[in-house]
Amino acid sequence: MNKACILSVSGAQLTSGEKTLFATQNPWGVILMGRSCVSKTQIRALVSDIWNATGRETLIFIDQEGGRVARLKAPEWPLFPRGEDYALLYKADPERGREAAWLGHRLIAAELASMSIHADCAPVVDLPVPGAHDVIGDRAFGTEPEQVADLARAALKGLADGGVAGVVKHIPGHGRSMSDSHLELPRVMASEQELAKDFDAFARLADAPMAMTAHIAYDAIDPGVAATLSQKLIQGIIRERIGFDGLLMSDDLGMRALGGSLTTRADGAIAAGCDVLLHCSGFLKDDEAILAEMTEVAEASPLLAGKALQRVDRAEAMATNEQPFDAEAGWARFHELFPDFRAMA
């Protein structure tokens, strides 16, 4: 049985401690951070080692949105547009915008699938507002739910057509945050009526295979409690009002928006309704410190069962349905759509 967690790797190769941890705890997924991405050959070897440790083809995740959030860097990998670039194209011509969002993410999927990475923590569905922190900023597909959902759906389709399951984020909306949840807990003071716009973008994508929570408190609904830890937000807003019934994963439990120990955070997220716990150790550099954190999260994670297991199965099915694709023709069309964009650095 798999544990309801997604763990990371401390470097470019698995350490002996990580091999033991993966073998004994059997996390459902593994996410590759920038520290683990050096070359295509190296990643293929790392994924093979992860699979050997877990004894199965564990689902491998990555954050590859394009723009400034990209674990795969040039010149080893192509550069891809920001969400804002697709938004600008969409405003001029919605059909071309949708085509570009599909194609850009189909090309991302081709890169990922070639290294056996079949889950991408993208697209961003947040709606930034004037004066908000730029943690979302140019990552967004726009500021209106109709446009953002339209582009995000095309992005999800592009990933899925390439055999990669997408993860919409950060449900129920990160665009109003006035601070960075990596560093502290943002508290959104907007009314429920104002928040309805943010929720609407995600409601239009309620059939997405996976979603990642926001480490943000929405004081109109559950004052001072991050959505990741709030039953009111997960059950009342995400599941019921938004209507999302896919796999719900936490954002990184190591982020400073959440207080208490990692065990406390893990217990709280599961109790609130998260299906799977994500842990990245993004603030740490030392291999042993990262291993200690991952061990704590893994030990606090329950076995996948019930609805969570059903949602996992549905998400995995989305990650195994690659469609035929002519990458050379795809890149040629990409450069027609973005003539001024340097895809290769």
Secondary structure, DSSP 8 states (H G I E B T S, - for coil): --EEEEE--SSSS--HHHHHHHHHH-EEEEEE-GGG-S-HHHHHHHHHHHHHHHTS--EEEE-EEETTEESS-TTTS-----HHHHHHHHHH-HHHHHHHHHHHHHHHHHHHHTTT--EE---B-----TT--TTTGGGSS-SSHHHHHHHHHHHHHHHHHTT-EEEEEEET--TT-SS-TTTS--EE---HHHHHHHHHHHHTTTT-SEEEE---EETTTSTT-BGGG-HIIIIIIIIIIS---SEEEEEETTSTTS-S-HHHHHHHHHHHT-SEEE---TT---HHHHHHHHHHHHHHS-B--HHHHHHHHHHHHHTT------HHHHHHHHHHHSTT--S--
